[in-house]
Amino acid sequence: MLDKSQKQVMAKEQKTSVGIMKFITGEYLQKFGILLALLIMCIALSIMSPYFLKVSNFVNILLQSSINAILAFGLTFVIITGGIDLSVGSVLALAGVVMGVVLQNQGNVVIAIFLGLIVGALCGFGNGVLITKLNLPPFIATLGMMSIARGLALVITKGYPISGLPPAVRFLGADKLVGIPVPVLLVIILFVISHIILSNTKIGRYDFAIGGNEEATKLSGVNVNKYKIIIYTISGLFAGIAGIVLAARVNSALAIAGMGYELDAIAASVIGGVSLMGGEGSAPGTLLGAVVMGVLRNGLNLLNVSTFWQQVVIGVVVIAAVSLDQLQKKRR
């Protein structure tokens, strides 16, 4: 017979072995892998570049990541349903252009920003309607909206930039509050809102349910089409916010702004643990994914890596993240 102390030792050993197995099978790796990857990147870049650990550089990383993070939060809602939104980069440009045109002709900052946000939300709403009412695949519907939004932005501006935005608008992209850049504060606010919606609201619960099993969600009495439209509208609204912040930051509304941004936002979401198959994802993971993207790009710039090779590296990272997600699904 084993005494009490021997049983406790055996229990601890068993608990340790279970923990090791969980790590090997990817359960812990899925939760903490992105933090580990970020830590390794920071250590490596601090060794390779003397400028990486400077406070000014970290502030620059956060600023560079802000637009991508805002877009990625909106995309997280969409991808969790098993969908995709390729239009966010173009919607970003259109929202910024609408705000710029209103400021040029009317001058009211509040109305200009409000209309920019409305345009973003309407584009997202349009995506949702095309997908749910016309049964278009999300890829096709949002690809079409990407072209429509970009075309409208070019038509409105005739290809010319709208420059010289008022100080009240530039505040959103270039100023600081309590020593923190305003775009970074906006990211924090939108992160909290996204996390609350996904974790504690009906929209969040049905978002995961649709991505997990859409047919079962329909059979349980949920109006799937309604919630899909809401989710795509959220994505469009976040793209509108990103467009206004970007225009404020560069002091110019450009019809060509945001080209390719949708790919970076998708990459940030996927790196952050959002499954392209749907049903999995979180706001904290997406935020970390955006920071990883920011650190990666910043590090490559500090190391004087060509922008062409940067695209190659980002592509490799995205493929690796999706491959890891698929391996973990098979193991589970």
PEFEN-V36406 format. One record per backbone hydrogen bond with DSSP energy under -0.5 kcal/mol. CO is the residue of the C=O (numbers start at 1). NH is the residue of the N-H. E is the energy in kcal/mol with one decimal. If there is no record, write none. Layout:
CO/NH/E + CO/NH/E
This chain:
3/7/-1.9 + 4/8/-2.0 + 5/9/-2.0 + 6/10/-2.3 + 7/11/-2.3 + 8/12/-2.3 + 9/13/-2.3 + 10/14/-2.4 + 11/15/-2.3 + 12/16/-2.4 + 13/17/-2.3 + 14/18/-2.2 + 15/19/-2.2 + 16/20/-2.3 + 17/21/-2.2 + 18/22/-2.4 + 19/23/-2.0 + 20/24/-2.5 + 21/25/-2.6 + 22/26/-0.6 + 22/27/-2.0 + 22/28/-0.8 + 23/26/-0.8 + 26/30/-2.3 + 27/31/-0.9 + 28/32/-2.9 + 29/33/-2.3 + 32/36/-2.2 + 33/37/-2.7 + 34/38/-2.3 + 35/39/-2.4 + 36/40/-2.5 + 37/41/-2.4 + 38/42/-2.4 + 39/43/-2.4 + 40/44/-2.6 + 41/45/-2.8 + 42/46/-2.2 + 43/47/-1.4 + 44/48/-2.1 + 45/49/-2.3 + 49/52/-0.8 + 51/54/-1.3 + 54/58/-1.7 + 55/59/-2.3 + 56/60/-1.9 + 57/61/-2.3 + 58/62/-2.2 + 59/63/-2.3 + 60/64/-2.8 + 61/65/-1.9 + 62/66/-0.9 + 63/66/-0.6 + 63/67/-0.6 + 64/68/-0.5 + 65/69/-2.8 + 66/70/-2.2 + 67/71/-2.2 + 68/72/-2.6 + 69/73/-2.2 + 70/74/-1.5 + 71/75/-2.3 + 72/76/-2.1 + 73/77/-1.2 + 74/78/-1.2 + 75/79/-3.2 + 76/80/-2.0 + 77/81/-0.8 + 78/81/-0.9 + 78/83/-1.7 + 79/82/-1.8 + 80/279/-3.5 + 85/88/-0.5 + 87/91/-2.7 + 88/92/-2.3 + 89/93/-1.5 + 90/94/-2.4 + 91/95/-2.7 + 92/96/-2.0 + 93/97/-2.4 + 94/98/-2.6 + 95/99/-2.1 + 96/100/-2.3 + 97/101/-2.7 + 98/102/-2.3 + 99/103/-2.2 + 100/104/-2.0 + 101/105/-2.1 + 102/106/-3.0 + 102/107/-1.5 + 107/109/-0.7 + 108/112/-2.3 + 109/113/-2.6 + 110/114/-2.4 + 111/115/-2.7 + 112/116/-2.0 + 113/117/-2.2 + 114/118/-2.4 + 115/119/-2.5 + 116/120/-1.8 + 117/121/-2.6 + 118/122/-2.8 + 119/123/-2.1 + 120/124/-2.0 + 121/125/-2.7 + 122/126/-2.6 + 123/127/-2.1 + 124/128/-2.3 + 125/129/-2.4 + 126/130/-2.4 + 127/131/-2.1 + 128/132/-2.4 + 129/133/-2.8 + 129/134/-1.0 + 130/134/-0.5 + 130/136/-1.9 + 137/141/-2.6 + 138/142/-2.5 + 139/143/-1.5 + 140/144/-2.4 + 141/145/-2.1 + 142/146/-2.0 + 143/147/-1.5 + 144/148/-2.4 + 145/149/-2.9 + 146/150/-1.8 + 147/151/-2.4 + 148/152/-2.7 + 149/153/-2.1 + 150/154/-2.0 + 151/155/-2.5 + 152/156/-2.8 + 153/157/-1.8 + 154/158/-1.7 + 154/159/-0.7 + 157/160/-1.9 + 161/163/-0.8 + 162/253/-2.7 + 166/169/-1.3 + 166/170/-2.2 + 167/171/-1.8 + 169/172/-1.7 + 170/173/-1.2 + 170/174/-2.6 + 170/175/-0.5 + 171/175/-1.0 + 175/182/-2.6 + 177/180/-2.6 + 180/177/-2.8 + 181/184/-0.6 + 181/185/-1.9 + 182/186/-2.5 + 183/187/-1.9 + 184/188/-2.1 + 185/189/-2.4 + 186/190/-2.8 + 187/191/-2.4 + 188/192/-2.3 + 189/193/-2.4 + 190/194/-2.7 + 191/195/-2.7 + 192/196/-2.4 + 193/197/-2.5 + 194/198/-2.6 + 195/199/-2.0 + 196/200/-2.9 + 197/201/-1.0 + 197/204/-0.9 + 201/205/-2.1 + 202/206/-2.6 + 203/207/-2.0 + 204/208/-2.1 + 205/209/-2.0 + 206/210/-2.8 + 207/211/-1.8 + 208/212/-2.2 + 209/213/-2.7 + 213/217/-2.0 + 214/218/-2.2 + 215/219/-2.3 + 216/220/-1.3 + 217/222/-1.7 + 218/221/-1.8 + 222/224/-1.8 + 223/227/-1.7 + 224/228/-2.3 + 225/229/-2.3 + 226/230/-2.0 + 227/231/-2.4 + 228/232/-2.5 + 229/233/-2.0 + 230/234/-2.1 + 231/235/-1.8 + 232/236/-2.1 + 233/237/-2.5 + 234/238/-2.5 + 235/239/-1.9 + 236/240/-2.1 + 237/241/-2.2 + 238/242/-2.4 + 239/243/-2.2 + 240/244/-2.0 + 241/245/-2.4 + 242/246/-2.6 + 243/247/-2.2 + 244/248/-2.3 + 245/249/-2.1 + 246/250/-2.3 + 247/251/-0.8 + 247/252/-1.6 + 251/164/-1.1 + 252/254/-0.6 + 253/162/-2.3 + 254/257/-1.2 + 256/259/-1.0 + 258/261/-1.8 + 260/263/-0.8 + 260/264/-1.2 + 261/265/-2.4 + 262/266/-2.2 + 263/267/-2.4 + 264/268/-2.5 + 265/269/-2.1 + 266/270/-2.6 + 267/271/-2.9 + 268/272/-1.7 + 269/274/-2.5 + 270/273/-1.7 + 273/275/-0.5 + 275/278/-1.7 + 280/275/-1.3 + 282/286/-1.9 + 283/287/-2.5 + 284/288/-2.3 + 285/289/-2.5 + 286/290/-2.4 + 287/291/-2.1 + 288/292/-2.8 + 289/293/-2.2 + 290/294/-2.3 + 291/295/-3.1 + 292/296/-2.7 + 293/297/-2.6 + 294/298/-2.6 + 295/299/-2.9 + 296/300/-2.3 + 297/301/-2.2 + 298/302/-2.5 + 299/303/-1.8 + 300/305/-2.9 + 301/304/-1.7 + 306/310/-2.0 + 307/311/-1.5 + 308/312/-1.2 + 309/313/-2.5 + 310/314/-2.6 + 311/315/-2.2 + 312/316/-2.2 + 313/317/-2.4 + 314/318/-2.3 + 315/319/-2.3 + 316/320/-2.5 + 317/321/-2.3 + 318/322/-2.5 + 319/323/-2.5 + 320/324/-2.3 + 321/325/-1.9 + 322/326/-2.2 + 323/327/-2.3 + 324/328/-2.3 + 325/329/-1.9 + 326/330/-2.0 + 327/331/-2.1 + 328/332/-2.1
